[in-house]
Amino acid sequence: MSALQTEIKELIIATLSLEDITPGDIDASAPLFNEGLGLDSIDALELGLALQKRYGVTLAADSAETRQHFASVDALCAFVAANQKP
């Protein structure tokens, strides 16, 4: 597991108050919504804001591209790595 993967998993857990989940419990390739972690649109908004604050990335509110970035932890890692501001 990469450091960025761990950071993003920890950010998801902290932001969404997932108290019974550890970073190791989250499958990086599993979907974050519906059958995966079961996140919803409010969770996506909160997580998007947390990613913006922590990494300086900008996400469009409701675009197909943003949905792709939120597909899994791996997808979020790739997005953050490509768009992170120093």
N, C-alpha and C positions, 0 to 999 in steps of 0.2 A: 504494500500500500504506500503510495507516494505521500509526501508531506502535505501537498495541496489537497489530496483526497481526504486525508485525515482532518485537515483544517475545515474543509467544506462540510464534512459529516458532522464535526463538532458544532459548526455554525448552524446547521439545520437543527440539530438537537437543542441547542441553546435558544435559538430564535423562536422555535415552535414549541418550546417547553415539553419535549418528548422525554419525560423523566425515566421511563422504563427501558430506554434504548441506549445502547453504547455504539460508538463508531463501528465496532466490529460486527454489530448486528445489521448494519446497512450494507446491502449488496450494491457495489458501485455501478453495476450494469443493469440493476433492476429499475423498473419504472418508479418515478417518485409519486405519480398520481394513479388513481384508481386501484389496480390490483397490487401495486408495489407498496409504498409507504402509506398510500391512501390520502395523500395531501389533496387539498381543494384550492379554489381560486384565491381565497383569503390567505391561505398559507403561502401561495406563490407570490402574492403581493408583499407579504412580510419578509419572505426570503429574498425577494428581489431588492428590497430596501436595505436589508442587511448586507447583501453582496455589494451593493453600490457604496455603502459606508465603508466596508472593510477593504474592498479592492479597487474602488473607483471606477467600476464598470457601469455602463449605461444599458438598460434594457428597455425596449419598447413595451408599452403596457399590454397590447394584445395583438402581437404579430405571429405569424406562423414560425418565423425564425426564433422568436422567444420561446415558443412551445418546444421547439427542437432543443434549445439550450437546457430546458428544464426536464428533458426526457429522463435523465438519470444523473447520478453523481459524476460519472465519467464525462457526460456531455457538459455539465457545469464546469468541471475541471478544465476541459478543452477550451471552453468559452472564456473563462477567467484567465487562463494562461495566455491566450491570444490577445486579450483586450485589457489586461491589468495595467493600470497607470502606476508609475513608480512613486 
